[in-house]
Amino acid sequence: MPIKSLLTFVLLLSAAITFSRPSYAQPATNTKAYEGADVAERRLQVGAAQFDEYLPLLEGKRVTLVVNQSSIIEGSGVEGSTIKSSAVKNSTEPTHLVDVLLSRDINVVSIMSPEHGFRGKAGAGEKIDNDVDAKTGLPIHSLYGKTKKPTDDMLANTDILVFDIQDVGLRFYTYLSTLHNVLEAAAQAHIPVIVLDRPNPNGAFTDGPILQPDYVSFVGMHAIPVLHGMTLGELALMIVGEQWIATDASDAKQPAQQYQSKPHQPKPQALLTVIPVANYHKQMPYSLPVAPSPNLPTDAAITLYPTLCFFEGTDVSVGRGTPLPFQLIGHPVVALGDESIGVTANQAAPSPKHNNTTLKASLMNQALVSGLDIEVLLSAYAQFKEQGITFFTRPDFFDKLAGTDSLRQAIIAGKTSKQIQASWAEGLATFKQLRAPYLLYPATASELPSEGKGGVNTINMKAETHHE
C-alpha cells in the first residue's frame, strides 16, 4: 500500500515552511487514460475524493465550504477510502461535496460562493445575493455581491474553511481572487483553510505579461502571468508563502512588493492544508466534468479562453449570447469569418455584446489555438484598422486583463507576435523561479514515480529563500 500524502502548510512568518510532496503512486478514480514513458496507466483523483486525507481534520469542527457547481466527486469518490457512508457508497453518479460531507456527519454550517453563484448559473459580472440552499437549508454567503471577502460575521460560527472550486488556469478568472480573499480573511481570523486541489486544464502553459501594480483589480490581484501553469492548490501555497495576504488589516502587500525580499516580522499564523490531485502531471489532458462557469461550457471554450478573453476589451464578440460562447469571434460589420450567427440575450449572457444582431463570425479551432495566441488579436486589430472602426472600445478593461498597458500599446504600434512575446521573457523567467518551491506536480508523465515509489518527502525552507 503506497503512502498517502497530506500537504499541511503552517506559515509563521518568522519560522520555516514544512511540507510533504505527493507520491503520485496511489490507485485512484475518474479520469481519461494517459500515456507516459515507463509509467503504468493510473487514474487521476481530485483532492475532494481523498477522504482519508482530510475528513479526520473536519471531525468535530464547524465547517464552512467555499464551493460552487464544480465541487463534485464522481462516483462519490469512495474507492480506495476506508471512510464510507452507506448512504452514498454504492453511487456511481457525481455527488456534490456538500452532500458527501453531510452524509458523513460532518457539521457543515454554511456555504460561500464565488462569481456565478453556488449553482454556477449567473452570468459574468452579475452580483450575487446571499441566499439559503433549498436542498440543505444551509446559508449561502455570496463572495461576489456587496462583499468579495468573508466578513467576521460570515466566519463567526466557523472552525475551519474548505475551498474546493475548479479553476481554468488564468490570472483573470476570478476564482483565484476569491481564493486570495478567503485565505486572507481566514488568516486574520486565525481559521485554518483546507484547499482540495483540482487539475488546471491549461496547466501546460505559462505565458503572457506579468501583472503590474497599477493594474491590480479583481480580475488580477497577483504579479503572475496571464497563464500561470499552476493549480489553485499551488497558488494557495504561493500566496501564503510569499506573504501576499495581509495577516492583519494594515499589512496588505502590493504586487510591486511581491518580487522583493521582505524582512520577517512575527505575525499571526496562517494555517493552510492542501490535498493534492493524485496521479496528475501538467501535460495531462483533463476534461472538466462540469462547466466551471456558464460561458465556458465545453473543453474547446476552456482551451480558447486564454486568447479570446482579451476580446472582451474590444468591439469583437466572443460568442456570448450565441450557442458557442468563447468558441468564435465575430462582428456585425467587420467580417472576421464566413459564418452568420445571431446574438440573443440568455441566462448566461443577459447583456451580450452586439445583442440582437448577426455576427460575421469565424468559428475557432481549438486544435490550432492553444495557450495564448497573439496572432489572433493582431489579425483582428488589422481588419478593424483597415476599415476605420474602433477596436479597443474598453481599453481600460483590456489593460486590466493584460495586467499592463504594454500589450495594447504593442498591438497599436504594429509589433509582431514574436516581438510581443519576447518582451515577456524576462518576467516569465523570474516568475518560474519564484513559483518553483510551490509546485506539487511534475511537468510530464515520465516524471511520475512508478507504482509503489515516491512516498512522503519533507523539505524545510525559510521563506527568505523564495526571493531572488
C-alpha positions as CSV (number, residue, x, y, z in Angstrom):
1,M,0.0,0.0,0.0
2,P,1.7,3.3,-1.1
3,I,2.0,6.0,1.5
4,K,-0.6,8.7,1.1
5,S,0.4,12.3,1.4
6,L,-1.1,15.2,3.3
7,L,0.2,18.6,2.5
8,T,0.0,20.7,5.6
9,F,1.5,24.1,5.4
10,V,1.9,26.1,8.6
11,L,3.4,29.6,7.9
12,L,4.5,31.6,10.9
13,L,6.4,34.3,9.1
14,S,9.4,34.0,11.4
15,A,9.5,30.2,11.1
16,A,10.2,27.6,8.4
17,I,7.7,26.2,5.9
18,T,7.4,22.5,6.1
19,F,5.6,20.3,3.6
20,S,5.2,16.9,2.1
21,R,5.1,16.2,-1.6
22,P,2.5,13.7,-3.0
23,S,3.6,10.3,-4.0
24,Y,1.5,10.2,-7.2
25,A,1.5,6.4,-6.9
26,Q,-1.8,5.6,-5.2
27,P,-4.7,4.0,-7.0
28,A,-7.4,6.5,-7.8
29,T,-10.6,7.0,-9.8
30,N,-12.2,9.0,-12.5
31,T,-10.3,10.4,-15.5
32,K,-9.3,9.6,-19.1
33,A,-6.2,7.4,-19.6
34,Y,-2.8,8.9,-20.4
35,E,0.4,7.5,-21.7
36,G,3.8,8.1,-20.1
37,A,7.3,6.7,-20.5
38,D,7.7,3.6,-18.4
39,V,4.7,4.7,-16.3
40,A,1.8,2.3,-15.9
41,E,-1.6,3.7,-16.6
42,R,-3.2,5.2,-13.5
43,R,-6.2,7.3,-12.9
44,L,-6.4,10.9,-11.6
45,Q,-8.1,11.5,-8.3
46,V,-9.0,15.0,-7.3
47,G,-8.3,16.2,-3.7
48,A,-12.0,16.1,-2.7
49,A,-12.1,12.4,-3.5
50,Q,-9.3,11.6,-1.0
51,F,-11.4,11.4,2.1
52,D,-8.9,9.7,4.3
53,E,-6.6,12.7,3.9
54,Y,-9.0,15.4,5.1
55,L,-12.1,14.0,6.9
56,P,-10.2,13.5,10.1
57,L,-9.4,17.2,10.1
58,L,-13.1,18.1,9.9
59,E,-14.5,15.8,12.6
60,G,-15.9,17.7,15.5
61,K,-15.4,21.0,13.7
62,R,-17.9,23.6,12.4
63,V,-17.1,23.6,8.7
64,T,-17.7,26.3,6.1
65,L,-17.4,25.3,2.4
66,V,-16.3,27.6,-0.4
67,V,-17.8,25.8,-3.3
68,N,-19.9,26.0,-6.5
69,Q,-21.3,23.6,-9.0
70,S,-17.9,22.3,-9.9
71,S,-17.3,20.9,-6.4
72,I,-18.3,17.4,-7.3
73,I,-16.9,13.9,-6.6
74,E,-17.5,11.5,-9.5
75,G,-18.8,8.1,-8.3
76,S,-18.8,9.7,-4.8
77,G,-15.1,9.1,-4.7
78,V,-15.4,6.2,-2.3
79,E,-13.0,3.8,-4.0
80,G,-9.7,3.5,-2.1
81,S,-11.2,5.2,1.0
82,T,-11.7,3.5,4.3
83,I,-14.2,6.2,5.4
84,K,-17.5,5.4,3.7
85,S,-21.2,6.1,4.2
86,S,-23.9,3.6,3.4
87,A,-26.0,6.4,2.0
88,V,-23.7,7.0,-0.9
89,K,-21.1,4.2,-1.1
90,N,-22.9,2.4,-4.0
91,S,-23.5,5.6,-6.0
92,T,-21.8,5.9,-9.4
93,E,-23.2,9.4,-10.1
94,P,-21.3,12.6,-9.3
95,T,-22.1,13.9,-5.9
96,H,-21.6,17.4,-4.6
97,L,-19.1,17.9,-1.8
98,V,-21.8,19.4,0.4
99,D,-23.9,16.3,0.1
100,V,-21.0,14.0,0.6
101,L,-19.8,15.7,3.8
102,L,-23.3,15.9,5.3
103,S,-23.8,12.2,4.6
104,R,-20.6,11.5,6.6
105,D,-22.0,13.5,9.6
106,I,-19.6,16.4,9.0
107,N,-21.0,19.6,10.7
108,V,-21.3,21.9,7.6
109,V,-22.6,25.2,9.0
110,S,-22.5,27.4,5.9
111,I,-21.6,27.8,2.2
112,M,-19.7,30.6,0.5
113,S,-20.0,31.0,-3.3
114,P,-17.8,32.9,-5.8
115,E,-18.7,34.6,-9.1
116,H,-21.6,32.9,-10.9
117,G,-23.1,31.7,-7.6
118,F,-23.4,28.4,-5.8
119,R,-25.2,26.7,-8.7
120,G,-23.0,28.4,-11.3
121,K,-25.9,29.9,-13.3
122,A,-25.3,33.6,-13.0
123,G,-23.7,35.4,-15.9
124,A,-20.3,37.1,-15.8
125,G,-20.2,40.1,-13.6
126,E,-23.7,39.6,-12.2
127,K,-23.8,40.4,-8.5
128,I,-24.9,37.5,-6.3
129,D,-27.0,38.0,-3.2
130,N,-26.8,35.9,0.0
131,D,-29.3,33.0,-0.1
132,V,-30.3,29.7,1.5
133,D,-29.7,26.4,-0.2
134,A,-33.2,24.9,-0.8
135,K,-31.8,21.3,-0.6
136,T,-29.9,21.5,2.7
137,G,-31.2,24.7,4.3
138,L,-27.6,25.9,4.7
139,P,-27.0,29.7,4.5
140,I,-25.1,30.8,1.4
141,H,-22.8,33.8,1.7
142,S,-22.0,35.4,-1.6
143,L,-18.4,36.4,-2.2
144,Y,-19.4,38.2,-5.4
145,G,-22.0,40.7,-4.2
146,K,-21.7,43.5,-1.7
147,T,-18.6,42.0,-0.4
148,K,-15.9,39.8,-2.1
149,K,-14.1,38.9,1.1
150,P,-15.5,36.8,4.0
151,T,-16.6,39.1,6.9
152,D,-16.3,38.5,10.6
153,D,-20.0,37.8,10.7
154,M,-19.7,35.1,8.0
155,L,-16.9,33.4,9.9
156,A,-18.3,33.8,13.4
157,N,-19.6,30.2,13.5
158,T,-16.7,28.6,11.7
159,D,-13.8,26.5,12.9
160,I,-12.4,25.5,9.5
161,L,-12.8,26.5,5.9
162,V,-12.7,24.1,3.0
163,F,-12.1,25.5,-0.5
164,D,-13.0,23.3,-3.5
165,I,-13.5,25.0,-6.8
166,Q,-12.5,24.1,-10.3
167,D,-10.2,26.7,-11.9
168,V,-9.2,27.1,-15.6
169,G,-5.6,28.4,-15.1
170,L,-6.0,32.2,-16.0
171,R,-5.0,35.1,-13.8
172,F,-8.1,36.9,-14.7
173,Y,-10.5,34.1,-13.9
174,T,-11.9,35.3,-10.6
175,Y,-11.9,32.1,-8.6
176,L,-8.3,32.8,-7.9
177,S,-9.2,36.2,-6.5
178,T,-11.8,34.6,-4.3
179,L,-9.2,32.1,-3.0
180,H,-6.9,35.0,-2.1
181,N,-9.7,36.8,-0.2
182,V,-10.6,33.6,1.7
183,L,-7.0,32.9,2.7
184,E,-6.6,36.5,3.9
185,A,-9.8,36.6,5.9
186,A,-9.0,33.2,7.4
187,A,-5.5,34.3,8.4
188,Q,-6.9,37.4,10.1
189,A,-9.5,35.3,12.0
190,H,-7.0,32.5,12.8
191,I,-9.1,30.0,11.0
192,P,-7.4,27.1,9.1
193,V,-8.1,26.5,5.4
194,I,-8.1,23.2,3.5
195,V,-7.8,23.5,-0.3
196,L,-9.0,20.4,-2.1
197,D,-7.0,20.7,-5.3
198,R,-8.2,20.1,-8.9
199,P,-6.3,20.0,-12.2
200,N,-5.6,23.0,-14.3
201,P,-6.9,22.3,-17.8
202,N,-4.5,24.9,-19.2
203,G,-1.7,23.7,-16.9
204,A,0.7,23.0,-19.8
205,F,1.1,26.8,-20.5
206,T,3.0,29.6,-18.8
207,D,2.7,32.8,-20.9
208,G,1.7,36.4,-21.0
209,P,2.8,39.6,-19.3
210,I,3.3,39.8,-15.5
211,L,0.6,42.0,-13.8
212,Q,2.0,45.4,-12.9
213,P,1.0,47.3,-9.7
214,D,-1.2,50.0,-11.4
215,Y,-3.5,47.3,-12.9
216,V,-4.5,45.4,-9.8
217,S,-8.2,44.6,-9.7
218,F,-10.5,41.6,-9.0
219,V,-9.5,40.2,-12.4
220,G,-5.8,40.4,-11.5
221,M,-4.5,40.5,-7.9
222,H,-1.0,39.0,-8.2
223,A,2.2,39.6,-10.0
224,I,1.9,36.5,-12.1
225,P,1.4,36.0,-15.9
226,V,-1.9,35.5,-17.6
227,L,-1.3,31.8,-18.0
228,H,0.5,30.8,-14.8
229,G,0.6,27.0,-15.2
230,M,-0.4,26.3,-11.6
231,T,-3.3,24.7,-9.8
232,L,-5.3,26.7,-7.2
233,G,-3.6,24.5,-4.5
234,E,-0.2,25.5,-5.8
235,L,-1.2,29.1,-5.9
236,A,-2.6,29.0,-2.4
237,L,0.8,27.8,-1.2
238,M,2.4,30.7,-3.2
239,I,0.0,33.3,-1.9
240,V,0.7,32.3,1.7
241,G,4.4,31.5,1.3
242,E,5.2,34.8,-0.5
243,Q,3.1,36.8,2.1
244,W,0.7,38.1,-0.5
245,I,-2.1,38.1,2.1
246,A,-2.5,40.6,4.9
247,T,-2.4,38.8,8.2
248,D,-3.8,42.0,9.8
249,A,-5.8,44.8,8.4
250,S,-2.8,47.2,7.8
251,D,-0.5,44.6,6.2
252,A,-1.6,44.2,2.6
253,K,1.3,43.5,0.2
254,Q,1.0,45.2,-3.2
255,P,2.2,43.5,-6.3
256,A,5.1,45.9,-6.6
257,Q,6.5,44.3,-3.4
258,Q,5.8,40.7,-4.4
259,Y,9.2,40.0,-6.0
260,Q,11.2,41.9,-3.4
261,S,12.8,40.4,-0.3
262,K,10.8,41.3,2.8
263,P,12.0,41.4,6.4
264,H,10.2,38.9,8.5
265,Q,8.3,40.1,11.5
266,P,6.3,37.9,13.9
267,K,2.7,37.9,12.6
268,P,-0.4,35.9,13.1
269,Q,-0.3,32.3,11.9
270,A,-1.8,31.3,8.6
271,L,-2.6,27.6,8.5
272,L,-3.1,26.1,5.1
273,T,-3.6,22.4,4.2
274,V,-3.6,21.4,0.5
275,I,-4.8,18.0,-0.6
276,P,-3.2,17.4,-3.9
277,V,-4.5,15.7,-7.0
278,A,-3.2,12.1,-7.2
279,N,-1.6,10.8,-10.4
280,Y,-1.6,14.2,-12.2
281,H,1.0,15.9,-14.3
282,K,0.8,19.3,-16.0
283,Q,0.7,18.0,-19.6
284,M,-2.2,15.7,-18.8
285,P,-5.4,16.4,-20.8
286,Y,-8.3,17.0,-18.4
287,S,-11.9,17.2,-19.5
288,L,-13.9,19.1,-16.8
289,P,-16.9,17.1,-15.7
290,V,-18.9,20.3,-15.0
291,A,-18.8,23.6,-16.7
292,P,-16.8,26.0,-14.4
293,S,-19.0,28.9,-15.5
294,P,-21.9,29.5,-17.8
295,N,-19.9,30.8,-20.8
296,L,-17.2,28.1,-20.6
297,P,-19.5,25.1,-21.5
298,T,-17.0,22.9,-23.3
299,D,-13.4,21.8,-23.4
300,A,-13.0,23.9,-26.6
301,A,-14.1,27.0,-24.9
302,I,-11.8,26.5,-22.0
303,T,-8.9,25.9,-24.4
304,L,-9.7,29.1,-26.4
305,Y,-10.5,31.2,-23.4
306,P,-6.9,32.5,-22.7
307,T,-6.8,34.1,-26.1
308,L,-10.4,35.1,-26.7
309,C,-11.0,36.7,-23.3
310,F,-8.8,39.6,-24.4
311,F,-11.5,40.5,-27.0
312,E,-13.8,41.4,-24.1
313,G,-11.9,44.7,-24.1
314,T,-12.7,45.3,-27.8
315,D,-15.7,45.6,-30.1
316,V,-15.3,41.9,-31.1
317,S,-17.9,39.4,-29.8
318,V,-16.6,36.1,-28.4
319,G,-19.9,34.4,-28.8
320,R,-21.7,35.4,-25.6
321,G,-25.4,35.2,-26.4
322,T,-24.8,32.5,-29.1
323,P,-24.7,28.7,-28.8
324,L,-20.9,28.9,-29.0
325,P,-19.5,31.2,-26.3
326,F,-15.8,31.5,-26.4
327,Q,-15.6,29.4,-29.5
328,L,-15.9,32.2,-32.1
329,I,-15.0,35.8,-32.8
330,G,-17.4,37.9,-34.8
331,H,-18.7,41.4,-35.5
332,P,-21.8,42.8,-37.3
333,V,-19.7,44.9,-39.7
334,V,-16.2,43.7,-39.8
335,A,-16.2,40.3,-41.5
336,L,-14.0,38.2,-39.2
337,G,-15.2,35.0,-40.8
338,D,-17.8,33.5,-43.2
339,E,-20.3,32.3,-40.6
340,S,-23.5,34.2,-39.9
341,I,-24.5,33.8,-36.2
342,G,-27.2,35.7,-34.3
343,V,-26.7,37.1,-30.9
344,T,-29.6,36.9,-28.4
345,A,-29.5,37.6,-24.6
346,N,-29.8,34.5,-22.5
347,Q,-29.4,33.4,-18.9
348,A,-25.6,33.0,-19.3
349,A,-25.3,36.3,-21.1
350,P,-28.1,38.8,-20.0
351,S,-26.5,41.7,-21.9
352,P,-24.2,40.3,-24.6
353,K,-22.2,42.5,-26.9
354,H,-24.0,43.3,-30.2
355,N,-27.3,41.9,-28.9
356,N,-30.0,41.3,-31.5
357,T,-27.5,41.5,-34.4
358,T,-26.0,38.9,-36.7
359,L,-22.3,38.4,-36.5
360,K,-19.9,37.8,-39.4
361,A,-18.0,35.2,-37.4
362,S,-15.1,32.8,-37.5
363,L,-15.5,29.6,-35.6
364,M,-12.3,29.0,-33.8
365,N,-10.4,25.7,-33.9
366,Q,-9.1,24.6,-30.6
367,A,-6.5,22.4,-32.3
368,L,-5.0,25.5,-33.9
369,V,-5.3,27.9,-31.0
370,S,-4.0,26.8,-27.6
371,G,-2.3,28.7,-24.8
372,L,-2.1,32.4,-25.6
373,D,-2.2,33.1,-29.4
374,I,-1.3,36.8,-30.1
375,E,-1.7,36.3,-33.8
376,V,-5.5,36.1,-33.4
377,L,-5.6,39.5,-31.8
378,L,-3.2,41.1,-34.3
379,S,-5.2,39.8,-37.2
380,A,-8.5,41.1,-35.9
381,Y,-7.0,44.5,-35.0
382,A,-5.6,44.8,-38.5
383,Q,-9.0,44.2,-40.1
384,F,-10.6,46.9,-37.8
385,K,-7.9,49.4,-38.6
386,E,-8.3,48.8,-42.3
387,Q,-12.0,49.6,-42.1
388,G,-11.5,52.6,-39.7
389,I,-13.6,51.0,-36.9
390,T,-12.5,51.4,-33.3
391,F,-11.1,48.1,-32.0
392,F,-10.3,48.9,-28.3
393,T,-13.7,50.0,-27.1
394,R,-12.8,49.2,-23.5
395,P,-9.1,49.9,-23.3
396,D,-9.0,50.1,-19.5
397,F,-10.6,46.7,-19.2
398,F,-8.3,45.3,-21.8
399,D,-5.3,46.6,-19.8
400,K,-6.8,45.0,-16.6
401,L,-7.0,41.7,-18.3
402,A,-3.4,42.0,-19.6
403,G,-2.2,43.4,-16.3
404,T,-0.4,46.1,-18.2
405,D,-1.0,48.6,-21.0
406,S,2.1,47.4,-22.9
407,L,0.2,44.7,-24.8
408,R,-2.3,47.1,-26.1
409,Q,0.3,49.7,-27.0
410,A,2.4,47.0,-28.8
411,I,-0.6,45.9,-30.9
412,I,-1.3,49.6,-31.8
413,A,2.4,50.1,-32.6
414,G,2.3,47.2,-35.1
415,K,4.7,44.9,-33.1
416,T,4.8,41.2,-34.3
417,S,3.7,38.4,-32.0
418,K,7.3,37.3,-31.6
419,Q,8.3,40.8,-30.5
420,I,5.5,40.9,-28.1
421,Q,6.2,37.5,-26.6
422,A,9.9,38.3,-26.4
423,S,9.1,41.3,-24.2
424,W,7.6,38.9,-21.6
425,A,10.6,36.5,-21.5
426,E,12.4,38.1,-18.5
427,G,9.3,38.4,-16.4
428,L,8.3,34.8,-17.1
429,A,11.8,33.5,-16.2
430,T,11.6,35.3,-12.9
431,F,8.1,34.0,-12.2
432,K,9.1,30.4,-12.9
433,Q,11.9,30.7,-10.5
434,L,9.7,32.2,-7.9
435,R,7.0,29.6,-8.2
436,A,9.3,26.6,-8.2
437,P,9.1,25.8,-4.4
438,Y,5.3,25.7,-4.6
439,L,4.8,23.3,-7.5
440,L,3.2,20.0,-6.4
441,Y,3.1,18.2,-9.8
442,P,5.7,17.1,-12.4
443,A,5.6,18.6,-15.9
444,T,5.2,15.3,-17.8
445,A,4.0,11.7,-17.3
446,S,7.6,10.4,-17.5
447,E,8.4,12.3,-14.2
448,L,5.7,10.5,-12.3
449,P,7.1,7.9,-9.9
450,S,6.4,4.3,-10.8
451,E,3.8,2.4,-8.8
452,G,4.8,1.9,-5.1
453,K,7.6,4.5,-5.3
454,G,7.6,8.1,-4.1
455,G,6.1,8.5,-0.6
456,V,6.5,11.4,1.7
457,N,9.4,13.8,1.4
458,T,9.8,16.7,3.9
459,I,11.5,19.8,2.9
460,N,12.3,22.7,5.3
461,M,12.9,26.0,3.8
462,K,13.0,29.5,5.1
463,A,10.6,31.9,3.4
464,E,13.5,34.2,2.7
465,T,14.9,31.7,0.2
466,H,11.9,32.2,-2.1
467,H,13.1,35.7,-3.0
468,E,15.8,36.2,-5.6
